[in-house]
Amino acid sequence: MALTFPNHSRSYDPGKQSIRFTGYDGVFEISVFVEVAILQAMTKERLSEEIHYLAAFDGLRAAIERHTSKTYSRRRRATVVLTKADIK
């Protein structure tokens, strides 16, 4: 089954320097962490605060969801950590 993203909530995790959001594989919830470095690479901007990270994530959400789906299809786990290597 394909990964879907019906829940649009997201949050910033300062300890992991990531944006966290949720995807679903059927009834299974998949936690996704997107490293802040990805957002900086994709926007080519220097982001420094939570509000900037979340705004960048919101603007790039469709692309991030596509990269997350590709990464998840290669290694199906309950947690996906999207790194810069996954977006190349």
PyMOL Python script that loads the backbone (N, CA, C, O; Angstrom):
from pymol import cmd

cmd.read_pdbstr("""\
ATOM      1  N   MET A   1       0.851  -1.186   0.000  1.00  0.00           N
ATOM      2  CA  MET A   1       0.000   0.000   0.000  1.00  0.00           C
ATOM      3  C   MET A   1       0.890   1.240   0.000  1.00  0.00           C
ATOM      4  O   MET A   1       1.981   1.229   0.570  1.00  0.00           O
ATOM      5  N   ALA A   2       0.429   2.283  -0.627  1.00  0.00           N
ATOM      6  CA  ALA A   2       1.192   3.533  -0.717  1.00  0.00           C
ATOM      7  C   ALA A   2       1.098   4.324   0.581  1.00  0.00           C
ATOM      8  O   ALA A   2       0.106   4.242   1.306  1.00  0.00           O
ATOM      9  N   LEU A   3       2.124   5.074   0.855  1.00  0.00           N
ATOM     10  CA  LEU A   3       2.150   5.945   2.017  1.00  0.00           C
ATOM     11  C   LEU A   3       1.283   7.168   1.731  1.00  0.00           C
ATOM     12  O   LEU A   3       1.399   7.773   0.665  1.00  0.00           O
ATOM     13  N   THR A   4       0.420   7.534   2.671  1.00  0.00           N
ATOM     14  CA  THR A   4      -0.445   8.710   2.514  1.00  0.00           C
ATOM     15  C   THR A   4      -0.191   9.674   3.669  1.00  0.00           C
ATOM     16  O   THR A   4       0.361   9.300   4.704  1.00  0.00           O
ATOM     17  N   PHE A   5      -0.608  10.923   3.466  1.00  0.00           N
ATOM     18  CA  PHE A   5      -0.350  11.979   4.446  1.00  0.00           C
ATOM     19  C   PHE A   5      -1.619  12.804   4.693  1.00  0.00           C
ATOM     20  O   PHE A   5      -1.650  13.991   4.367  1.00  0.00           O
ATOM     21  N   PRO A   6      -2.657  12.199   5.259  1.00  0.00           N
ATOM     22  CA  PRO A   6      -3.910  12.933   5.451  1.00  0.00           C
ATOM     23  C   PRO A   6      -3.864  13.960   6.586  1.00  0.00           C
ATOM     24  O   PRO A   6      -4.659  14.900   6.602  1.00  0.00           O
ATOM     25  N   ASN A   7      -2.951  13.787   7.522  1.00  0.00           N
ATOM     26  CA  ASN A   7      -2.853  14.685   8.669  1.00  0.00           C
ATOM     27  C   ASN A   7      -1.791  15.740   8.366  1.00  0.00           C
ATOM     28  O   ASN A   7      -0.623  15.401   8.174  1.00  0.00           O
ATOM     29  N   HIS A   8      -2.178  16.999   8.320  1.00  0.00           N
ATOM     30  CA  HIS A   8      -1.241  18.064   7.940  1.00  0.00           C
ATOM     31  C   HIS A   8      -0.517  18.703   9.116  1.00  0.00           C
ATOM     32  O   HIS A   8       0.187  19.697   8.939  1.00  0.00           O
ATOM     33  N   SER A   9      -0.678  18.146  10.314  1.00  0.00           N
ATOM     34  CA  SER A   9       0.041  18.726  11.445  1.00  0.00           C
ATOM     35  C   SER A   9       1.518  18.358  11.363  1.00  0.00           C
ATOM     36  O   SER A   9       1.887  17.313  10.827  1.00  0.00           O
ATOM     37  N   ARG A  10       2.339  19.226  11.898  1.00  0.00           N
ATOM     38  CA  ARG A  10       3.782  19.017  11.945  1.00  0.00           C
ATOM     39  C   ARG A  10       4.302  19.795  13.124  1.00  0.00           C
ATOM     40  O   ARG A  10       3.659  20.732  13.597  1.00  0.00           O
ATOM     41  N   SER A  11       5.478  19.404  13.601  1.00  0.00           N
ATOM     42  CA  SER A  11       6.076  20.107  14.729  1.00  0.00           C
ATOM     43  C   SER A  11       7.586  20.089  14.591  1.00  0.00           C
ATOM     44  O   SER A  11       8.159  19.247  13.899  1.00  0.00           O
ATOM     45  N   TYR A  12       8.208  21.029  15.260  1.00  0.00           N
ATOM     46  CA  TYR A  12       9.662  21.126  15.244  1.00  0.00           C
ATOM     47  C   TYR A  12      10.211  20.426  16.476  1.00  0.00           C
ATOM     48  O   TYR A  12       9.718  20.638  17.584  1.00  0.00           O
ATOM     49  N   ASP A  13      11.225  19.598  16.292  1.00  0.00           N
ATOM     50  CA  ASP A  13      11.889  18.901  17.395  1.00  0.00           C
ATOM     51  C   ASP A  13      13.306  19.476  17.503  1.00  0.00           C
ATOM     52  O   ASP A  13      14.184  19.108  16.722  1.00  0.00           O
ATOM     53  N   PRO A  14      13.532  20.377  18.467  1.00  0.00           N
ATOM     54  CA  PRO A  14      14.847  21.016  18.565  1.00  0.00           C
ATOM     55  C   PRO A  14      15.967  20.030  18.908  1.00  0.00           C
ATOM     56  O   PRO A  14      17.105  20.228  18.484  1.00  0.00           O
ATOM     57  N   GLY A  15      15.672  18.994  19.651  1.00  0.00           N
ATOM     58  CA  GLY A  15      16.683  18.006  20.012  1.00  0.00           C
ATOM     59  C   GLY A  15      17.200  17.244  18.808  1.00  0.00           C
ATOM     60  O   GLY A  15      18.386  16.923  18.732  1.00  0.00           O
ATOM     61  N   LYS A  16      16.321  16.956  17.874  1.00  0.00           N
ATOM     62  CA  LYS A  16      16.706  16.221  16.666  1.00  0.00           C
ATOM     63  C   LYS A  16      16.969  17.144  15.486  1.00  0.00           C
ATOM     64  O   LYS A  16      17.356  16.688  14.410  1.00  0.00           O
ATOM     65  N   GLN A  17      16.758  18.451  15.689  1.00  0.00           N
ATOM     66  CA  GLN A  17      16.902  19.416  14.604  1.00  0.00           C
ATOM     67  C   GLN A  17      16.120  18.949  13.373  1.00  0.00           C
ATOM     68  O   GLN A  17      16.644  18.888  12.260  1.00  0.00           O
ATOM     69  N   SER A  18      14.848  18.622  13.616  1.00  0.00           N
ATOM     70  CA  SER A  18      13.989  18.050  12.580  1.00  0.00           C
ATOM     71  C   SER A  18      12.570  18.557  12.699  1.00  0.00           C
ATOM     72  O   SER A  18      12.128  19.029  13.747  1.00  0.00           O
ATOM     73  N   ILE A  19      11.868  18.437  11.573  1.00  0.00           N
ATOM     74  CA  ILE A  19      10.426  18.627  11.562  1.00  0.00           C
ATOM     75  C   ILE A  19       9.822  17.235  11.596  1.00  0.00           C
ATOM     76  O   ILE A  19      10.225  16.355  10.835  1.00  0.00           O
ATOM     77  N   ARG A  20       8.854  17.039  12.485  1.00  0.00           N
ATOM     78  CA  ARG A  20       8.193  15.744  12.611  1.00  0.00           C
ATOM     79  C   ARG A  20       6.795  15.848  12.044  1.00  0.00           C
ATOM     80  O   ARG A  20       6.074  16.809  12.309  1.00  0.00           O
ATOM     81  N   PHE A  21       6.414  14.839  11.250  1.00  0.00           N
ATOM     82  CA  PHE A  21       5.041  14.733  10.791  1.00  0.00           C
ATOM     83  C   PHE A  21       4.708  13.252  10.638  1.00  0.00           C
ATOM     84  O   PHE A  21       5.558  12.395  10.876  1.00  0.00           O
ATOM     85  N   THR A  22       3.483  12.954  10.246  1.00  0.00           N
ATOM     86  CA  THR A  22       3.018  11.571  10.235  1.00  0.00           C
ATOM     87  C   THR A  22       2.496  11.176   8.870  1.00  0.00           C
ATOM     88  O   THR A  22       1.822  11.952   8.192  1.00  0.00           O
ATOM     89  N   GLY A  23       2.818   9.961   8.483  1.00  0.00           N
ATOM     90  CA  GLY A  23       2.260   9.347   7.287  1.00  0.00           C
ATOM     91  C   GLY A  23       1.553   8.066   7.683  1.00  0.00           C
ATOM     92  O   GLY A  23       1.680   7.610   8.819  1.00  0.00           O
ATOM     93  N   TYR A  24       0.813   7.485   6.758  1.00  0.00           N
ATOM     94  CA  TYR A  24       0.085   6.243   7.047  1.00  0.00           C
ATOM     95  C   TYR A  24       0.261   5.255   5.908  1.00  0.00           C
ATOM     96  O   TYR A  24       0.126   5.593   4.732  1.00  0.00           O
ATOM     97  N   ASP A  25       0.564   4.035   6.291  1.00  0.00           N
ATOM     98  CA  ASP A  25       0.621   2.908   5.369  1.00  0.00           C
ATOM     99  C   ASP A  25      -0.543   2.021   5.763  1.00  0.00           C
ATOM    100  O   ASP A  25      -0.411   1.151   6.624  1.00  0.00           O
ATOM    101  N   GLY A  26      -1.690   2.248   5.126  1.00  0.00           N
ATOM    102  CA  GLY A  26      -2.911   1.568   5.552  1.00  0.00           C
ATOM    103  C   GLY A  26      -3.271   2.059   6.942  1.00  0.00           C
ATOM    104  O   GLY A  26      -3.476   3.257   7.143  1.00  0.00           O
ATOM    105  N   VAL A  27      -3.352   1.143   7.908  1.00  0.00           N
ATOM    106  CA  VAL A  27      -3.694   1.513   9.283  1.00  0.00           C
ATOM    107  C   VAL A  27      -2.461   1.786  10.136  1.00  0.00           C
ATOM    108  O   VAL A  27      -2.586   2.173  11.298  1.00  0.00           O
ATOM    109  N   PHE A  28      -1.265   1.587   9.566  1.00  0.00           N
ATOM    110  CA  PHE A  28      -0.031   1.768  10.323  1.00  0.00           C
ATOM    111  C   PHE A  28       0.452   3.208  10.246  1.00  0.00           C
ATOM    112  O   PHE A  28       0.607   3.769   9.161  1.00  0.00           O
ATOM    113  N   GLU A  29       0.687   3.798  11.415  1.00  0.00           N
ATOM    114  CA  GLU A  29       1.188   5.163  11.495  1.00  0.00           C
ATOM    115  C   GLU A  29       2.708   5.157  11.350  1.00  0.00           C
ATOM    116  O   GLU A  29       3.397   4.377  12.006  1.00  0.00           O
ATOM    117  N   ILE A  30       3.219   6.020  10.498  1.00  0.00           N
ATOM    118  CA  ILE A  30       4.645   6.123  10.236  1.00  0.00           C
ATOM    119  C   ILE A  30       5.112   7.505  10.690  1.00  0.00           C
ATOM    120  O   ILE A  30       4.626   8.519  10.189  1.00  0.00           O
ATOM    121  N   SER A  31       6.045   7.550  11.629  1.00  0.00           N
ATOM    122  CA  SER A  31       6.619   8.821  12.087  1.00  0.00           C
ATOM    123  C   SER A  31       7.720   9.232  11.128  1.00  0.00           C
ATOM    124  O   SER A  31       8.580   8.427  10.770  1.00  0.00           O
ATOM    125  N   VAL A  32       7.687  10.487  10.716  1.00  0.00           N
ATOM    126  CA  VAL A  32       8.671  10.994   9.758  1.00  0.00           C
ATOM    127  C   VAL A  32       9.392  12.183  10.382  1.00  0.00           C
ATOM    128  O   VAL A  32       8.770  13.098  10.922  1.00  0.00           O
ATOM    129  N   PHE A  33      10.721  12.144  10.293  1.00  0.00           N
ATOM    130  CA  PHE A  33      11.552  13.253  10.757  1.00  0.00           C
ATOM    131  C   PHE A  33      12.330  13.781   9.565  1.00  0.00           C
ATOM    132  O   PHE A  33      13.030  13.026   8.890  1.00  0.00           O
ATOM    133  N   VAL A  34      12.210  15.078   9.303  1.00  0.00           N
ATOM    134  CA  VAL A  34      12.896  15.731   8.194  1.00  0.00           C
ATOM    135  C   VAL A  34      13.970  16.631   8.791  1.00  0.00           C
ATOM    136  O   VAL A  34      13.663  17.586   9.504  1.00  0.00           O
ATOM    137  N   GLU A  35      15.223  16.324   8.498  1.00  0.00           N
ATOM    138  CA  GLU A  35      16.319  17.123   9.037  1.00  0.00           C
ATOM    139  C   GLU A  35      16.243  18.565   8.526  1.00  0.00           C
ATOM    140  O   GLU A  35      15.927  18.807   7.361  1.00  0.00           O
ATOM    141  N   VAL A  36      16.532  19.502   9.403  1.00  0.00           N
ATOM    142  CA  VAL A  36      16.509  20.920   9.047  1.00  0.00           C
ATOM    143  C   VAL A  36      17.465  21.201   7.885  1.00  0.00           C
ATOM    144  O   VAL A  36      17.200  22.085   7.070  1.00  0.00           O
ATOM    145  N   ALA A  37      18.549  20.474   7.804  1.00  0.00           N
ATOM    146  CA  ALA A  37      19.521  20.671   6.721  1.00  0.00           C
ATOM    147  C   ALA A  37      18.869  20.490   5.348  1.00  0.00           C
ATOM    148  O   ALA A  37      19.269  21.146   4.386  1.00  0.00           O
ATOM    149  N   ILE A  38      17.885  19.621   5.249  1.00  0.00           N
ATOM    150  CA  ILE A  38      17.163  19.422   3.980  1.00  0.00           C
ATOM    151  C   ILE A  38      16.432  20.698   3.589  1.00  0.00           C
ATOM    152  O   ILE A  38      16.471  21.122   2.434  1.00  0.00           O
ATOM    153  N   LEU A  39      15.771  21.296   4.557  1.00  0.00           N
ATOM    154  CA  LEU A  39      15.016  22.519   4.281  1.00  0.00           C
ATOM    155  C   LEU A  39      15.954  23.624   3.813  1.00  0.00           C
ATOM    156  O   LEU A  39      15.631  24.367   2.887  1.00  0.00           O
ATOM    157  N   GLN A  40      17.110  23.730   4.449  1.00  0.00           N
ATOM    158  CA  GLN A  40      18.079  24.747   4.049  1.00  0.00           C
ATOM    159  C   GLN A  40      18.607  24.464   2.646  1.00  0.00           C
ATOM    160  O   GLN A  40      18.788  25.390   1.856  1.00  0.00           O
ATOM    161  N   ALA A  41      18.855  23.200   2.330  1.00  0.00           N
ATOM    162  CA  ALA A  41      19.354  22.839   1.000  1.00  0.00           C
ATOM    163  C   ALA A  41      18.303  23.091  -0.080  1.00  0.00           C
ATOM    164  O   ALA A  41      18.626  23.570  -1.167  1.00  0.00           O
ATOM    165  N   MET A  42      17.061  22.772   0.218  1.00  0.00           N
ATOM    166  CA  MET A  42      16.004  22.915  -0.783  1.00  0.00           C
ATOM    167  C   MET A  42      15.609  24.374  -1.002  1.00  0.00           C
ATOM    168  O   MET A  42      15.223  24.747  -2.111  1.00  0.00           O
ATOM    169  N   THR A  43      15.698  25.197   0.032  1.00  0.00           N
ATOM    170  CA  THR A  43      15.322  26.604  -0.110  1.00  0.00           C
ATOM    171  C   THR A  43      16.522  27.474  -0.435  1.00  0.00           C
ATOM    172  O   THR A  43      16.375  28.610  -0.885  1.00  0.00           O
ATOM    173  N   LYS A  44      17.714  26.933  -0.204  1.00  0.00           N
ATOM    174  CA  LYS A  44      18.965  27.684  -0.396  1.00  0.00           C
ATOM    175  C   LYS A  44      18.998  28.941   0.464  1.00  0.00           C
ATOM    176  O   LYS A  44      19.580  29.958   0.086  1.00  0.00           O
ATOM    177  N   GLU A  45      18.360  28.849   1.629  1.00  0.00           N
ATOM    178  CA  GLU A  45      18.335  29.965   2.574  1.00  0.00           C
ATOM    179  C   GLU A  45      18.919  29.511   3.898  1.00  0.00           C
ATOM    180  O   GLU A  45      18.916  28.321   4.212  1.00  0.00           O
ATOM    181  N   ARG A  46      19.407  30.437   4.652  1.00  0.00           N
ATOM    182  CA  ARG A  46      19.915  30.157   6.000  1.00  0.00           C
ATOM    183  C   ARG A  46      18.744  30.301   6.956  1.00  0.00           C
ATOM    184  O   ARG A  46      18.295  31.414   7.233  1.00  0.00           O
ATOM    185  N   LEU A  47      18.257  29.200   7.452  1.00  0.00           N
ATOM    186  CA  LEU A  47      17.124  29.194   8.379  1.00  0.00           C
ATOM    187  C   LEU A  47      17.662  29.057   9.798  1.00  0.00           C
ATOM    188  O   LEU A  47      18.593  28.287  10.037  1.00  0.00           O
ATOM    189  N   SER A  48      17.085  29.795  10.736  1.00  0.00           N
ATOM    190  CA  SER A  48      17.665  29.772  12.079  1.00  0.00           C
ATOM    191  C   SER A  48      16.654  29.638  13.217  1.00  0.00           C
ATOM    192  O   SER A  48      17.051  29.474  14.371  1.00  0.00           O
ATOM    193  N   GLU A  49      15.375  29.704  12.919  1.00  0.00           N
ATOM    194  CA  GLU A  49      14.379  29.652  13.987  1.00  0.00           C
ATOM    195  C   GLU A  49      13.240  28.711  13.620  1.00  0.00           C
ATOM    196  O   GLU A  49      12.994  28.431  12.447  1.00  0.00           O
ATOM    197  N   GLU A  50      12.557  28.235  14.642  1.00  0.00           N
ATOM    198  CA  GLU A  50      11.454  27.296  14.446  1.00  0.00           C
ATOM    199  C   GLU A  50      10.430  27.805  13.444  1.00  0.00           C
ATOM    200  O   GLU A  50       9.982  27.048  12.584  1.00  0.00           O
ATOM    201  N   ILE A  51      10.058  29.062  13.538  1.00  0.00           N
ATOM    202  CA  ILE A  51       9.044  29.608  12.629  1.00  0.00           C
ATOM    203  C   ILE A  51       9.509  29.535  11.173  1.00  0.00           C
ATOM    204  O   ILE A  51       8.699  29.304  10.276  1.00  0.00           O
ATOM    205  N   HIS A  52      10.801  29.728  10.938  1.00  0.00           N
ATOM    206  CA  HIS A  52      11.350  29.639   9.581  1.00  0.00           C
ATOM    207  C   HIS A  52      11.378  28.192   9.100  1.00  0.00           C
ATOM    208  O   HIS A  52      11.072  27.915   7.940  1.00  0.00           O
ATOM    209  N   TYR A  53      11.744  27.269   9.987  1.00  0.00           N
ATOM    210  CA  TYR A  53      11.764  25.852   9.623  1.00  0.00           C
ATOM    211  C   TYR A  53      10.366  25.378   9.226  1.00  0.00           C
ATOM    212  O   TYR A  53      10.194  24.695   8.216  1.00  0.00           O
ATOM    213  N   LEU A  54       9.377  25.746  10.029  1.00  0.00           N
ATOM    214  CA  LEU A  54       8.006  25.307   9.747  1.00  0.00           C
ATOM    215  C   LEU A  54       7.472  25.937   8.465  1.00  0.00           C
ATOM    216  O   LEU A  54       6.779  25.274   7.693  1.00  0.00           O
ATOM    217  N   ALA A  55       7.786  27.208   8.231  1.00  0.00           N
ATOM    218  CA  ALA A  55       7.334  27.871   7.001  1.00  0.00           C
ATOM    219  C   ALA A  55       7.984  27.229   5.780  1.00  0.00           C
ATOM    220  O   ALA A  55       7.320  27.011   4.766  1.00  0.00           O
ATOM    221  N   ALA A  56       9.273  26.928   5.871  1.00  0.00           N
ATOM    222  CA  ALA A  56       9.966  26.271   4.761  1.00  0.00           C
ATOM    223  C   ALA A  56       9.368  24.887   4.516  1.00  0.00           C
ATOM    224  O   ALA A  56       9.144  24.503   3.368  1.00  0.00           O
ATOM    225  N   PHE A  57       9.113  24.146   5.577  1.00  0.00           N
ATOM    226  CA  PHE A  57       8.508  22.820   5.447  1.00  0.00           C
ATOM    227  C   PHE A  57       7.155  22.928   4.750  1.00  0.00           C
ATOM    228  O   PHE A  57       6.865  22.161   3.832  1.00  0.00           O
ATOM    229  N   ASP A  58       6.336  23.870   5.182  1.00  0.00           N
ATOM    230  CA  ASP A  58       5.005  24.035   4.583  1.00  0.00           C
ATOM    231  C   ASP A  58       5.105  24.317   3.084  1.00  0.00           C
ATOM    232  O   ASP A  58       4.324  23.781   2.298  1.00  0.00           O
ATOM    233  N   GLY A  59       6.052  25.147   2.691  1.00  0.00           N
ATOM    234  CA  GLY A  59       6.216  25.473   1.285  1.00  0.00           C
ATOM    235  C   GLY A  59       6.750  24.315   0.445  1.00  0.00           C
ATOM    236  O   GLY A  59       6.505  24.243  -0.759  1.00  0.00           O
ATOM    237  N   LEU A  60       7.474  23.422   1.090  1.00  0.00           N
ATOM    238  CA  LEU A  60       8.086  22.284   0.395  1.00  0.00           C
ATOM    239  C   LEU A  60       7.373  20.963   0.658  1.00  0.00           C
ATOM    240  O   LEU A  60       7.850  19.904   0.249  1.00  0.00           O
ATOM    241  N   ARG A  61       6.248  21.023   1.328  1.00  0.00           N
ATOM    242  CA  ARG A  61       5.584  19.801   1.803  1.00  0.00           C
ATOM    243  C   ARG A  61       5.347  18.764   0.704  1.00  0.00           C
ATOM    244  O   ARG A  61       5.629  17.584   0.916  1.00  0.00           O
ATOM    245  N   ALA A  62       4.847  19.158  -0.439  1.00  0.00           N
ATOM    246  CA  ALA A  62       4.556  18.192  -1.507  1.00  0.00           C
ATOM    247  C   ALA A  62       5.831  17.453  -1.933  1.00  0.00           C
ATOM    248  O   ALA A  62       5.819  16.233  -2.090  1.00  0.00           O
ATOM    249  N   ALA A  63       6.922  18.192  -2.118  1.00  0.00           N
ATOM    250  CA  ALA A  63       8.189  17.562  -2.498  1.00  0.00           C
ATOM    251  C   ALA A  63       8.711  16.658  -1.378  1.00  0.00           C
ATOM    252  O   ALA A  63       9.208  15.564  -1.642  1.00  0.00           O
ATOM    253  N   ILE A  64       8.598  17.109  -0.145  1.00  0.00           N
ATOM    254  CA  ILE A  64       9.060  16.310   0.988  1.00  0.00           C
ATOM    255  C   ILE A  64       8.252  15.019   1.094  1.00  0.00           C
ATOM    256  O   ILE A  64       8.814  13.958   1.364  1.00  0.00           O
ATOM    257  N   GLU A  65       6.952  15.100   0.887  1.00  0.00           N
ATOM    258  CA  GLU A  65       6.119  13.891   0.925  1.00  0.00           C
ATOM    259  C   GLU A  65       6.525  12.910  -0.171  1.00  0.00           C
ATOM    260  O   GLU A  65       6.537  11.700   0.058  1.00  0.00           O
ATOM    261  N   ARG A  66       6.857  13.416  -1.360  1.00  0.00           N
ATOM    262  CA  ARG A  66       7.317  12.522  -2.444  1.00  0.00           C
ATOM    263  C   ARG A  66       8.626  11.831  -2.061  1.00  0.00           C
ATOM    264  O   ARG A  66       8.772  10.623  -2.246  1.00  0.00           O
ATOM    265  N   HIS A  67       9.571  12.598  -1.529  1.00  0.00           N
ATOM    266  CA  HIS A  67      10.843  12.009  -1.108  1.00  0.00           C
ATOM    267  C   HIS A  67      10.641  11.014   0.037  1.00  0.00           C
ATOM    268  O   HIS A  67      11.305   9.979   0.088  1.00  0.00           O
ATOM    269  N   THR A  68       9.733  11.327   0.944  1.00  0.00           N
ATOM    270  CA  THR A  68       9.440  10.421   2.054  1.00  0.00           C
ATOM    271  C   THR A  68       8.875   9.116   1.533  1.00  0.00           C
ATOM    272  O   THR A  68       9.275   8.044   1.987  1.00  0.00           O
ATOM    273  N   SER A  69       7.952   9.189   0.588  1.00  0.00           N
ATOM    274  CA  SER A  69       7.355   7.969   0.016  1.00  0.00           C
ATOM    275  C   SER A  69       8.417   7.098  -0.655  1.00  0.00           C
ATOM    276  O   SER A  69       8.413   5.878  -0.496  1.00  0.00           O
ATOM    277  N   LYS A  70       9.323   7.722  -1.402  1.00  0.00           N
ATOM    278  CA  LYS A  70      10.397   6.966  -2.064  1.00  0.00           C
ATOM    279  C   LYS A  70      11.301   6.300  -1.032  1.00  0.00           C
ATOM    280  O   LYS A  70      11.647   5.126  -1.163  1.00  0.00           O
ATOM    281  N   THR A  71      11.679   7.056  -0.009  1.00  0.00           N
ATOM    282  CA  THR A  71      12.549   6.518   1.032  1.00  0.00           C
ATOM    283  C   THR A  71      11.854   5.386   1.780  1.00  0.00           C
ATOM    284  O   THR A  71      12.465   4.354   2.055  1.00  0.00           O
ATOM    285  N   TYR A  72      10.597   5.575   2.103  1.00  0.00           N
ATOM    286  CA  TYR A  72       9.840   4.549   2.822  1.00  0.00           C
ATOM    287  C   TYR A  72       9.703   3.274   1.990  1.00  0.00           C
ATOM    288  O   TYR A  72       9.771   2.173   2.536  1.00  0.00           O
ATOM    289  N   SER A  73       9.514   3.407   0.703  1.00  0.00           N
ATOM    290  CA  SER A  73       9.344   2.223  -0.143  1.00  0.00           C
ATOM    291  C   SER A  73      10.621   1.373  -0.184  1.00  0.00           C
ATOM    292  O   SER A  73      10.548   0.163  -0.400  1.00  0.00           O
ATOM    293  N   ARG A  74      11.786   1.992   0.022  1.00  0.00           N
ATOM    294  CA  ARG A  74      13.052   1.256   0.039  1.00  0.00           C
ATOM    295  C   ARG A  74      13.301   0.552   1.367  1.00  0.00           C
ATOM    296  O   ARG A  74      13.891  -0.528   1.397  1.00  0.00           O
ATOM    297  N   ARG A  75      12.855   1.156   2.458  1.00  0.00           N
ATOM    298  CA  ARG A  75      13.081   0.567   3.780  1.00  0.00           C
ATOM    299  C   ARG A  75      11.867   0.832   4.666  1.00  0.00           C
ATOM    300  O   ARG A  75      11.796   1.834   5.376  1.00  0.00           O
ATOM    301  N   ARG A  76      10.943  -0.073   4.602  1.00  0.00           N
ATOM    302  CA  ARG A  76       9.671   0.063   5.324  1.00  0.00           C
ATOM    303  C   ARG A  76       9.887  -0.107   6.824  1.00  0.00           C
ATOM    304  O   ARG A  76      10.107  -1.212   7.321  1.00  0.00           O
ATOM    305  N   ARG A  77       9.818   1.013   7.522  1.00  0.00           N
ATOM    306  CA  ARG A  77       9.973   1.006   8.976  1.00  0.00           C
ATOM    307  C   ARG A  77       8.939   1.943   9.576  1.00  0.00           C
ATOM    308  O   ARG A  77       8.361   2.774   8.875  1.00  0.00           O
ATOM    309  N   ALA A  78       8.710   1.808  10.862  1.00  0.00           N
ATOM    310  CA  ALA A  78       7.723   2.649  11.547  1.00  0.00           C
ATOM    311  C   ALA A  78       8.195   4.090  11.697  1.00  0.00           C
ATOM    312  O   ALA A  78       7.395   4.983  11.975  1.00  0.00           O
ATOM    313  N   THR A  79       9.497   4.316  11.513  1.00  0.00           N
ATOM    314  CA  THR A  79      10.056   5.662  11.583  1.00  0.00           C
ATOM    315  C   THR A  79      10.934   5.889  10.354  1.00  0.00           C
ATOM    316  O   THR A  79      11.774   5.058  10.009  1.00  0.00           O
ATOM    317  N   VAL A  80      10.725   7.017   9.711  1.00  0.00           N
ATOM    318  CA  VAL A  80      11.543   7.405   8.559  1.00  0.00           C
ATOM    319  C   VAL A  80      12.268   8.694   8.945  1.00  0.00           C
ATOM    320  O   VAL A  80      11.647   9.661   9.385  1.00  0.00           O
ATOM    321  N   VAL A  81      13.592   8.691   8.772  1.00  0.00           N
ATOM    322  CA  VAL A  81      14.372   9.905   8.980  1.00  0.00           C
ATOM    323  C   VAL A  81      14.857  10.316   7.599  1.00  0.00           C
ATOM    324  O   VAL A  81      15.689   9.641   6.994  1.00  0.00           O
ATOM    325  N   LEU A  82      14.333  11.415   7.115  1.00  0.00           N
ATOM    326  CA  LEU A  82      14.697  11.917   5.794  1.00  0.00           C
ATOM    327  C   LEU A  82      15.939  12.787   5.926  1.00  0.00           C
ATOM    328  O   LEU A  82      15.929  13.787   6.643  1.00  0.00           O
ATOM    329  N   THR A  83      17.012  12.404   5.228  1.00  0.00           N
ATOM    330  CA  THR A  83      18.277  13.126   5.290  1.00  0.00           C
ATOM    331  C   THR A  83      18.567  13.757   3.924  1.00  0.00           C
ATOM    332  O   THR A  83      17.848  13.518   2.953  1.00  0.00           O
ATOM    333  N   LYS A  84      19.620  14.557   3.865  1.00  0.00           N
ATOM    334  CA  LYS A  84      19.994  15.181   2.586  1.00  0.00           C
ATOM    335  C   LYS A  84      20.283  14.146   1.518  1.00  0.00           C
ATOM    336  O   LYS A  84      20.025  14.389   0.339  1.00  0.00           O
ATOM    337  N   ALA A  85      20.813  13.000   1.905  1.00  0.00           N
ATOM    338  CA  ALA A  85      21.109  11.926   0.936  1.00  0.00           C
ATOM    339  C   ALA A  85      19.834  11.395   0.271  1.00  0.00           C
ATOM    340  O   ALA A  85      19.889  10.898  -0.854  1.00  0.00           O
ATOM    341  N   ASP A  86      18.705  11.493   0.945  1.00  0.00           N
ATOM    342  CA  ASP A  86      17.437  10.986   0.407  1.00  0.00           C
ATOM    343  C   ASP A  86      16.811  11.909  -0.627  1.00  0.00           C
ATOM    344  O   ASP A  86      15.921  11.484  -1.363  1.00  0.00           O
ATOM    345  N   ILE A  87      17.248  13.153  -0.702  1.00  0.00           N
ATOM    346  CA  ILE A  87      16.610  14.083  -1.648  1.00  0.00           C
ATOM    347  C   ILE A  87      17.405  14.287  -2.915  1.00  0.00           C
ATOM    348  O   ILE A  87      17.023  15.105  -3.752  1.00  0.00           O
ATOM    349  N   LYS A  88      18.492  13.574  -3.078  1.00  0.00           N
ATOM    350  CA  LYS A  88      19.316  13.726  -4.288  1.00  0.00           C
ATOM    351  C   LYS A  88      18.835  12.803  -5.373  1.00  0.00           C
ATOM    352  O   LYS A  88      19.402  12.786  -6.465  1.00  0.00           O
TER     353      LYS A  88
END
""", "prot")
cmd.dss("prot")
cmd.show_as("cartoon", "prot")
cmd.util.cbc("prot")
cmd.orient("prot")
